[in-house]
Amino acid sequence: MTVTERYIIDTYSALFEGLNPLSKIELLEKLAKSLKQERKNKSKDFFSSFGAFASEKSAEEIAKEIRESRKFRKQDIKL
C-alpha cells in the first residue's frame, strides 16, 4: 500500500468515526457490494473480449471477401 493510499484510508476513517453503528454497518455492506460488483465486471469484460466478431462464414470465405474487395489504382508518380 502506498503512502497516498494509506493517507486516503486514514482520512476516510476519521470521517466515519462520527457515524452511528448502524450507519457504519450499512457503509460496510455497500463497500462489500461494490467489491463484488467490481470483481464480476472484470471477469465479464475479460470474457466478452472473446468472439467479438461473430459470423456464420468460415475464415477462408471472410479472407476471400476481403481480398476481392481490395481495389488498387495504378498511378504514375511524376518526379
Secondary structure, 3 states (H helix, E strand, C coil): CCHHHHHHHHHHHHHHCCCCHHHHHHHHHHHHHHHHHHHHHHHHHHHHCCCCCCCCCCHHHHHHHHHHHCCCCCCCCCC
